[in-house]
Amino acid sequence: MSTAEVPARQRLLTIGAVCGQLKAEFPDVSISKIRYLEDQGLISPRRTRGGYRLFSAEDVERLQTILRLQRDEFLPLRVIREELAAGAGKERRRRRGALAAAEEELDLERLCERTGITPERARELEEFGLLEARVEGGRRRYTETDAEIAIACETLARFGIAPRHLRAFRSAADREAGLLEAIVAPALRSRNPERRRAGLEDLQTLAATAQALSELLFWRNVRRLAG
């Protein structure tokens, strides 16, 4: 079968072709940088018998995720490695890309089914402001983000951290979001489509940077605990 007949997802690219493909979004990318990411164990392209690197479509997607996490969230390679191992890179990109889009909604039964929590636990999480239900026709509706929050809360509960102990997380998130709101609210409320679009882009950049800063400060403290 010729190269032209190979499905796009199965085609293998040389490092030069990959570098050229990424240049449009990442002008500073270079062959030496891609080799460095390989040396750091972040990517593992296959090799020919002659030692030439060949990249699959999945390898290129992984590279794009790494470069975006560096550019948009200023994450060090160590943290990026952890993000990729946890499968969080794609999830973060999905959430940022859907900033202005409505999330899928779940009723209480589906929320409990998806997260493994009980209705009583859901009510407790709501009581402490960790879940936010929208009531429609007497039924409570939750978002996909609520489901992820519930899962995180249940993981912490296994270590004895009850919902009442997590109010500090909610308060900190409210303060951070309030700061961003003060900056971008005028643009988001504008009737001018271009100004609103610019406001959404600014909000995305601000949110990613603020999140990166919070994580860096948090992990610095955790490293102190580890000695």
C-alpha positions, -999 to +999 in steps of 0.1 A: +000+000+000+014+034-009+017+063+016-011+081-002-034+051+005-026+050+042-054+065+063-044+099+077-046+087+114-020+060+105+005+080+086+039+085+102+057+118+100+093+126+102+104+151+129+109+178+103+074+173+090+060+175+125+079+206+132+066+222+100+030+212+109+032+227+144+048+260+133+015+276+124+003+275+161+037+274+177+061+296+158+090+290+183+089+252+180+121+236+166+134+202+159+158+206+189+129+214+212+110+183+201+141+162+207+144+178+241+108+168+250+117+133+239+148+133+261+126+143+291+103+113+285+073+134+275+070+118+240+081+085+226+081+084+188+089+051+172+123+047+154+133+032+121+161+007+119+183+036+109+173+055+140+150+081+124+121+093+144+085+087+131+055+104+147+020+091+146-011+113+148-014+105+185+022+116+190+015+150+173-016+155+194+004+148+225+030+173+214+003+199+208-010+193+243+024+197+258+031+229+239-003+244+248+002+236+285+036+254+284+023+284+265-012+289+280-007+277+315+031+282+320+034+247+335+069+232+341+076+199+324+074+180+357+038+191+362+030+186+325+042+150+328+018+145+358-010+161+338-005+138+309-003+107+331-036+117+347-052+123+313-059+159+324-044+177+294-072+170+270-098+177+297-084+211+305-083+219+267-119+208+263-131+229+292-113+260+280-125+256+245-161+253+257-160+283+279-189+300+263-209+268+256-236+252+278-226+220+296-246+188+295-270+187+325-277+157+348-306+151+371-300+139+406-303+103+397-278+105+369-254+126+390-254+099+417-250+071+391-221+088+374-202+098+405-211+070+430-224+094+456-258+091+474-286+117+472-278+125+508-242+133+500-253+154+470-275+175+494-246+178+518-222+190+491-249+216+480-253+227+516-216+237+517-217+253+483-196+227+465-224+217+441-248+242+425-281+228+413-304+246+389-341+238+398-364+233+368-400+220+372-392+210+408-362+188+396-326+196+404-302+199+374-264+196+377-236+202+352-207+180+341-185+201+362-206+194+393-201+157+386-163+161+385-165+182+417-185+154+434-159+128+424-131+149+438-149+155+470-155+118+474-118+110+469-109+135+496-136+120+519-117+087+518-089+106+537-114+119+563-119+153+546-156+161+550-175+186+528-175+212+557-137+212+555-138+221+518-156+255+521-122+271+520-117+258+484-151+273+474-143+306+491-109+308+474-125+300+440-151+327+445-125+353+453-104+344+423-134+345+399-145+378+414-111+393+406-114+382+370-150+394+367-140+429+377-115+429+348-136+414+320-172+421+330-176+453+309-165+435+277-187+404+284-217+427+289-211+446+257-235+444+228-207+446+204-199+410+192-162+417+186-157+433+220-175+404+237-154+379+218-123+397+229-136+396+264-140+359+263-105+354+250-091+376+278-111+357+303-097+324+290-061+337+292-067+352+327-083+320+340-056+297+327-029+320+341-046+324+375-051+286+377-014+280+369-004+305+396-027+289+422-012+254+413+024+267+415+018+283+449+000+252+462+027+227+450+054+249+466+036+245+499+031+208+494+068+204+486+076+220+519+054+194+537+074+167+519+106+181+533 
